[in-house]
Amino acid sequence: MQYLLAVLDDHSVRASDDMMEEIGRFNQELRDQGRLHLAVGLADPQDSVVIDNRRDAGLITAGPLHPDLEGFIIGLWIFSADSREEAIAIATRASRVCDQKLELRPIL
């Protein structure tokens, strides 16, 4: 099964060079195991554009979808695990490596 692991941030912590190296090693380990499908960081939510073209509405709004929320997604992993328990174990390690709160969700 594949999982989305969202990295949550509140502007309080930015990764140091040492942390980025540790994250790189963690990512390489997942790659070597054939588990990692995608690992990316995301730009600041202020760089977002919300687009709503349902029923040809043509609404385009600069900025984040939820500007008043305390936190936002700053990065994500998509990886494979054989069970929910294994996915939680991987996510627990990832949280330690990046020193951030994470949200783990199965991909349907």
URGICOR-V694021 format. One record per pair of residues at least 6 apart in sequence whose C-alpha atoms are under 8 Angstrom apart, sorted by the first residue. I is the first residue (numbers start at 0). J is the second residue. Records with the same first field share a line. If there is no record, write none. Layout:
BEGIN
I=J ; J
END
This chain:
BEGIN
0=79 ; 80 ; 81 ; 82 ; 105 ; 106
1=77 ; 78 ; 79 ; 80 ; 105 ; 106
2=76 ; 77 ; 78 ; 79 ; 80 ; 86 ; 103 ; 104 ; 105 ; 106
3=75 ; 76 ; 77 ; 78 ; 102 ; 103 ; 104 ; 105 ; 106
4=75 ; 76 ; 77 ; 78 ; 90 ; 101 ; 102 ; 103 ; 104
5=72 ; 73 ; 74 ; 75 ; 76 ; 101 ; 102 ; 103
6=72 ; 73 ; 74 ; 75 ; 99 ; 100 ; 101 ; 102
7=70 ; 71 ; 72 ; 73 ; 74 ; 99 ; 100 ; 101 ; 102
8=70 ; 71 ; 72 ; 73 ; 99 ; 100
9=69 ; 70 ; 71
10=70
14=97
18=96 ; 97
19=97
21=96 ; 97
22=93 ; 96 ; 97
25=93 ; 96
26=35 ; 38
29=35 ; 78
30=36
34=78 ; 79 ; 80
35=76 ; 77 ; 78 ; 79
36=76 ; 77 ; 78 ; 79
37=75 ; 76 ; 77 ; 78
38=74 ; 75 ; 76 ; 77
39=74 ; 75 ; 76
40=73 ; 74 ; 75
41=72 ; 73 ; 74
42=73
43=73
44=62 ; 63 ; 71
45=61 ; 62 ; 63
46=61 ; 62 ; 63
47=61 ; 62 ; 63
48=59 ; 60 ; 61 ; 62 ; 63 ; 64
49=58 ; 59 ; 60 ; 61 ; 62 ; 63 ; 64
50=57 ; 58 ; 59 ; 60
51=57 ; 58 ; 59
52=58
79=86
80=86
86=103
87=103
90=101 ; 103
94=100 ; 101
END
